[in-house]
């Protein structure tokens, strides 16, 4: 429940079957959900002891990355509240371009298209499959790019080449011009592969800042 409103729990393919294909060996479904529309609540019961990654999608279009860690404790309830309204300076900068709501919806549509490998109206979809050099113990591959006037979306895959787990953090992918980042997995076991969605402002956006 978010500020008394019902939210939709949208899980990625690692948890349940969906449009995004999971990597080989992933279980098709690892939890059971019981939703109460009148109360605006959802009971999530895991079927396996491992952590579960997913997304909370609000009616406003905002997507939160969540990690569910099964633990043998009494039943707990969590209430998530959206962030407060932006400061005056942020409001002024948004007025010259798309509103926050339209921006969030555009980002959500772009991420869905990237996951499905589909084109977006008014944007160009380009398969790339190019390995990007990095000094970390991971192999980074730019899988595809969707480029429009307002938004540019890059779909990347990260493969852990180390003998120990590697943690991924959304803040590590933010730089000037980046609007949003989405992680399929926040921790990669040795040899494991995860996808990363990076959304940047296009050259025609008034919000792009210093696009790299």
C-alpha positions in Angstrom: 0.0 0.0 0.0 1.4 3.4 -1.0 -0.3 6.4 0.6 -3.5 4.3 0.9 -3.5 3.4 -2.8 -3.3 0.0 -4.3 -0.1 -0.8 -6.1 0.7 -3.5 -8.7 3.5 -5.9 -8.0 5.2 -6.6 -11.4 7.8 -9.4 -11.1 10.6 -9.9 -13.6 11.3 -13.1 -15.5 13.7 -14.4 -12.8 10.7 -14.9 -10.5 7.8 -15.7 -12.8 7.4 -16.3 -16.5 6.9 -13.2 -18.5 8.0 -11.3 -21.5 11.6 -11.0 -20.4 13.3 -14.4 -20.8 15.2 -15.7 -17.8 18.6 -17.3 -18.0 18.8 -21.1 -18.2 18.3 -22.8 -14.8 16.0 -20.2 -13.3 12.9 -21.5 -11.7 9.7 -20.5 -13.6 7.9 -19.3 -10.4 9.3 -19.1 -6.9 6.5 -17.5 -4.9 2.7 -17.4 -4.3 0.9 -14.0 -4.2 -2.5 -13.4 -2.5 -3.9 -9.9 -3.3 -6.7 -8.1 -1.5 -7.9 -5.3 -3.8 -10.2 -3.8 -1.1 -7.5 -3.4 1.5 -4.8 -2.6 -1.1 -2.5 -5.3 0.3 -0.7 -8.3 -1.1 0.6 -11.4 0.8 3.8 -12.8 -0.7 4.8 -16.3 0.3 8.2 -17.7 -1.1 8.5 -21.3 -2.2 12.3 -21.3 -2.1 14.8 -19.9 0.5 16.8 -17.9 -2.0 16.3 -14.1 -2.4 13.8 -12.9 -5.0 14.3 -9.8 -7.2 11.4 -7.9 -8.6 9.8 -4.5 -9.3 7.0 -2.5 -7.7 5.1 -0.5 -10.3 2.9 2.4 -9.1 -0.1 3.8 -10.8 2.1 6.9 -11.4 4.4 4.8 -13.5 7.3 4.9 -11.0 9.1 1.6 -10.8 10.9 0.5 -7.6 13.4 -2.4 -7.6 12.8 -4.7 -4.6 14.6 -7.7 -3.2 12.6 -10.2 -1.1 14.7 -12.1 1.4 12.8 -15.1 2.9 13.4 -15.2 6.7 11.9 -17.3 9.5 10.3 -14.4 11.4 6.7 -13.4 12.2 4.5 -11.9 9.5 5.5 -8.3 8.8 3.7 -5.5 6.9 5.6 -2.8 4.9 4.2 0.5 3.8 6.1 2.3 1.0 5.5 6.0 0.4 6.5 7.9 -2.7 9.1 10.6 -2.5 8.1 14.2 -1.5 7.4 16.8 -4.2 10.6 18.2 -5.8 12.1 21.5 -4.7 11.2 24.7 -6.5 14.4 24.6 -8.6 13.5 21.1 -9.8 10.0 22.1 -10.6 11.1 24.9 -12.7 13.5 22.7 -14.7 10.7 20.3 -15.4 8.4 22.9 -16.7 10.5 23.5 -19.8 10.3 19.8 -20.7 7.9 16.9 -20.1 6.2 16.6 -16.8 7.5 14.2 -14.2 4.5 11.8 -14.8 4.9 11.8 -18.6 8.7 11.3 -18.2 8.2 8.3 -15.9 5.7 6.8 -18.3 8.0 7.3 -21.2 10.8 5.6 -19.3 8.5 2.7 -18.3 7.4 2.2 -22.0 11.0 2.3 -23.1 12.2 -0.3 -20.6 9.4 -2.7 -21.6 10.3 -2.3 -25.3 14.0 -2.9 -24.4 13.1 -6.1 -22.5 11.0 -7.4 -25.4 13.4 -6.4 -28.1 10.8 -4.2 -29.8 10.9 -0.9 -31.5 9.2 2.2 -30.1 7.2 4.6 -32.2 9.4 7.5 -33.2 12.6 5.7 -32.1 15.2 3.5 -33.8 15.9 0.0 -32.4 19.4 -1.3 -33.1 20.8 -4.7 -32.1 24.5 -4.1 -31.1 26.0 -7.1 -29.3 29.3 -5.4 -28.7 31.6 -6.2 -25.8 32.6 -3.1 -23.8 36.1 -3.1 -22.2 36.1 -2.8 -18.4 38.7 -3.1 -15.6 36.3 -5.0 -13.4 35.9 -8.8 -13.2 32.8 -8.7 -15.3 32.2 -9.0 -19.1 29.9 -6.1 -20.2 28.0 -6.4 -23.5 25.9 -3.8 -25.1 23.0 -5.9 -26.4 20.8 -3.3 -28.0 19.9 0.4 -28.2 16.7 2.3 -28.7 17.4 5.9 -29.7 14.7 8.6 -29.9 14.7 12.3 -29.7 13.8 12.5 -26.1 15.2 9.2 -24.7 18.0 6.7 -25.4 17.8 3.3 -23.9 20.8 0.9 -23.6 20.3 -2.8 -22.7 23.5 -4.3 -21.3 24.4 -7.7 -20.0 26.9 -8.3 -17.2 28.6 -11.6 -16.7 30.6 -12.3 -13.5 34.1 -13.6 -14.5 35.4 -13.7 -10.9 35.4 -16.7 -8.5 33.4 -14.7 -5.9 30.0 -12.9 -6.1 29.9 -9.4 -7.6 27.4 -6.8 -6.3 25.8 -4.3 -8.7 24.4 -1.0 -7.5 22.1 1.3 -9.4 24.1 4.4 -8.3 27.2 3.0 -10.0 25.5 3.5 -13.4 24.3 7.1 -12.9 26.2 9.9 -14.6 25.3 13.2 -16.1 22.5 12.7 -18.6 21.2 9.4 -17.2 17.5 9.5 -16.3 17.0 6.0 -14.9 18.7 2.7 -14.2 17.2 -0.8 -13.8 18.9 -3.9 -12.6 17.7 -7.4 -13.3 19.9 -8.7 -10.4 21.8 -6.9 -7.7 24.3 -9.8 -7.1 25.9 -12.1 -9.6 27.3 -15.4 -8.6 30.4 -16.6 -10.4 29.6 -17.1 -14.1 26.1 -15.7 -13.6 24.6 -13.1 -16.1 22.3 -10.2 -15.4 20.8 -7.5 -17.5 21.1 -3.7 -16.8 18.8 -1.1 -18.3 20.2 2.4 -18.7 18.0 5.3 -19.9 19.6 8.6 -20.9 18.1 11.8 -22.1 18.2 12.3 -25.9 19.5 15.3 -27.7 16.0 16.7 -28.1 15.2 16.6 -24.4 15.2 19.8 -22.3 16.1 17.7 -19.2 19.2 15.9 -20.6 21.9 18.0 -18.9 25.4 17.1 -20.0 24.8 13.9 -21.9 27.9 11.8 -22.3 
